[in-house]
Amino acid sequence: MTTALAAVFCVTTAGVGFAQDTSPPTAKVTAATPPPKLIVMIAVDQFSADLFAEYRSKFTGGLARLASGAVFPSGYQSHGATETCPGHSTILTGSHPARSGIIANNYFDLSIAREDKRVYCAEDETVAGTASGGGKYAPSVKHLLVPTLGDLMKARDPKSQVVSVAGKDRAAVMMGGHQADELMWLVPTGLTSYRGTTLSPTAQQASAAIAAAIAQPRAGLTLPADCAAHDIAIPVGDKGATVGTGRMARDGGDFRKFMASPEADGAVLATAAALRQVRKMGEGSGTDLLIVGLSATDYVGHGVGTEGSEMCLQMAGLDRELGDFFARLDATGIDYAVALTADHGGHDMPERNRQNAWPAAERVDPALDADKLGQAVAEKLGLPQPLLYSDGPFGDMYLAKTLTPAQRKASTTELLARWRAHPQIEAVVTGEELAAQPVSKRAPDVWSLKDKLRASYNPARSGDFIVVLKPRVTPIPESGLGYVATHGSVWDYDRRVPMLFWRKGLAGFEQPNAVMTVDILPTLASLIGVPIDADKIDGRCLDLLSGPESSCR
């Protein structure tokens, strides 16, 4: 392990606690202050506004520091498809998925040559021998239709450095953009990047250190006293298993459990710190961009839900890891600015919600499975199969392209009738309806359901229908170990995320009114003097200076 990695990789088997903020005082930032030398963009997967509010008073490390800056607690991933890929695509492009083309984690293109018609958002499906799942895809940024902040910085000054490190490939790719100098993500063997890309020597050293850490077993963490109230067992499945009282112990080589812990976030932050040091980012004449995607919170949320001891341990560990990372940046003396947000929110498992004063929470009816529904309609109408393509019981639904106009009309009528009659369905909207509606310019907290769906609708990639489940219907039909809760809905528990900005000397303030993650690009671009064509993005610059001065140049 390199010195830089050893200095930052701090999770221990003894447990995690809430660390202390050691940021030094400095001169006040004004409109006349030169641009920072380094922008650090951090996305915490599934770090909902609800989680931030719940744990904010307990943070004493990196998250406490960020919460002392310019705080927008009601940030919105304003679009309807609140998934990882679309969410990350908004952060550094300033564009809704309707514009960026990243409408979902997966969509269907029935015209492609390969047998598997599902397309992963961060793949090149034209590569021979690929498939969308099972690790058989070729990672690529080709589906992102717009430039990122890093791309714009490179266009202005080719010497600007852009590095993107994340737990997931789609996070690294969608924030890193088309021109990143280094881009990588975690895998069971450490770190990897695009096919045919050789990792730099520093990344190779980090990869070896991470692989060694994954190979070692981890004892359970000690539960902080602040987490005791969360330590309640919730039954899952029918085999006597429970979640909610975990301590993040794992066997050596268990990559999924590694990812569902502060260890994974520590590995990403350590790698980012090492790459910054070796590349001397923030030490040149211009501004560099260091992008960090932290995925562990999402793995915890999916695997065991958002309100157990496991998430409390994760929040404490995330706070500590960020604090250590910032302390290392402080030691360089570099003038750096940080922005932190999330790709989407999240919703707890219905079993725990029912115990905690929300008895209406439920799991989706298996009859809404798109394959089963399409088969039933095809059999009733005597139509060829498969009739309906989808990635789940809600979201984008695609009719087979082989249907005649009469068959298409008949199947549409039957499908709409079945969906709209089901008690768990809030709405079904057709692509034609969304195409006729403009993208809303209003504040995201007052958007209609169609406004949300329109911001995710791209006519070249979206479905023929978009199905919306009612609030608090979890689209996982059966609870089982490893996957008990999720996100992706149009409802605010999945849309609302914190947006935090920090820089030494920046006077802190709180703005509770609704803003959007698409506002981050123009905000950071203005901070460093990168020109933006307002007609080519969906966001606006947020003034980070409290008082009459403005950071929006």
ABEGO torsion letter per residue (X at the ends): XBAAAAAABABBAAEBBBBBBABBBBBBBBAABBBBABBBBBBBBGBBAAAAAAAAAABABAAAAAAABBBBABBBBABABBBAAAAAAAAAAGBBAAAAGBABABBBBAABABABABBBAABBAABBGBBABGGABBBBAAABABBBAAAAAAAABAABBBBBBBABAAAAAAAAEAABABBBBBBAAGBBBBBGBBBBAAAAAAAAAAAAAAABBBBBBBBBAAAAAABBBBBBEAAGBBBGABAGBBBBGBAAAAAABAAAAAAAAAAAAAAAAAAGBGABABBBBBBBBBAAAAAAAAAAEAABAAAAAAAAAAAAAAAAAAAAAAAAGBBBBBBBBBABBBBBBAAAAAABGBAABBBBBAAABAAAAAAAAAAAAGBBOBABBBAEABEBBBBBAABBAAAAAAAAAAAAAAAAABAABABBBBAAAAAABBBBABBAAABBAAAAAAAABBAAABBABBBBBBBGBBABABBBBGBABBBGBABAAAABBBBBBBBBGBBBBBBABBBBAAAAAAAAAAAAGBBBBAAABABBBBBABBEABBABX
